[in-house]
């Protein structure tokens, strides 16, 4: 995996150098007086749920090459952990993050409502598959799709829909992430509860669903211990392409659940100009290509889709909606209700 990311990073750097150096190929040297006037490096802290490997091996080296005046400190963990960290820091007076990138639209809705975000409309935010917030408080940068993954070595008759998971023939075969930890799982619980009622989760519990840590679930899926999982499309694509897992992605008949990932600048940042430049990078062709190469759907039209993924337009048409405004208000209730059912 590390070699794969390193190779991708080299490709992105090559593309980036064309942008930096121009068609002539050689970078122009600045006069001595300009070098003397150059500003010292400035710092940015980013909290993100984007994969640690993707950040370290792909985003970090390219950003360091193209935004040399900015030193970025990347912190990667799950969306719910990021939210908890920010809530704790804000309770103490000020968030340490300058930029936040997670897959939880409700977080951004709430942060904007509380006046915690800096409005910024990037010049790169054109021709996106999702609209930018009207005030520029947050901008879409990626899509994740919640689907059903099947280990073909263990399951010969795969489910076709979310409702099929309730069939007794799949009893004890299904696993899913914990919505109290994973924002994409939280969106799935919310969407399917709105679609089928909370009885859906009661019946799935009765059919032996396992609620697992995400990393553990992926490992056990690859080994066939969890033959069917409710998971992100990108997880299974990565396992198929890099581990050779014999898996099929099922896009449920009722619709996959699309979870957009956004980026925002915290209002109290000490480096707003640097933050804007990093937002611009993620929305540029290089940043969006990095998303695609890491098996996530870019939001910018004209950037190639992830290898093996369903086309974003098809996902958008055949998707179950999530009421993000409602979820932002009812998040604790949804988590508590799910936990009560699954205990």
C-alpha angles and dihedrals in degrees: 000000000000091000090049093052091044091054092048091049090053090053092050091048090053090053090045092052090057088056094045099044100035128220093307090068100220120093113235114242115236119235115259092251091055091050090051090053094050114123119243118255115282128210133237129184117208125193111197144163091209110121116281092228092052092049096046099040102032117018100034100055094043093048090048089053098045102034100040094159092062127071110203123202107200122204115187126191139120120304094249091051090050090052092049091050093050092046090053093048093047089050086057092052109269140030115241091212120094093187132025125199115179139137100249116098090185090065091059092046090054096043091051091049089054092049094243099129133082114230113235131158108198119217085225092061094094127120095014124162089230128044121252116241108277092245095037093248091137136006132203116245105165147007129224122192123211108218141152117269122201128197102222093203090064106029121055099173106045123200117255100200145025089256091054089068087072091062112116090231087071094048110143093002101094127087132176139179121264111261089210087067107024119058092202090056089049090054090050093052091048095047096046092044090053090047101043106010127245088292087080092067092042089055092044089052089051088051090059104258113178119220106211144174107267098239092045090049092053092049094048092046090055090051092046094245089118100035096182125035138181098224149137116287090230093059093058094041089054092048092049095047101039105026101031092236110174096232141145125209113221116205099202119239091236090054138272118268112247118208115189120210117217138192126218140175117230112237095232095055114139090210109048095156093052090046091053091052091053091049088051090052094053089051093046124095090262094052094044091046088054089056091051094047088052089055096255121124114253116222096214115095114236095037115113118258119242113279111268095008127128112256114270092233090058091048091050092051095045102043138116111237124238118211096224096180090052092045091051088060098037100039096115092046092051092050093046094046092050092047091050091053094046100044 
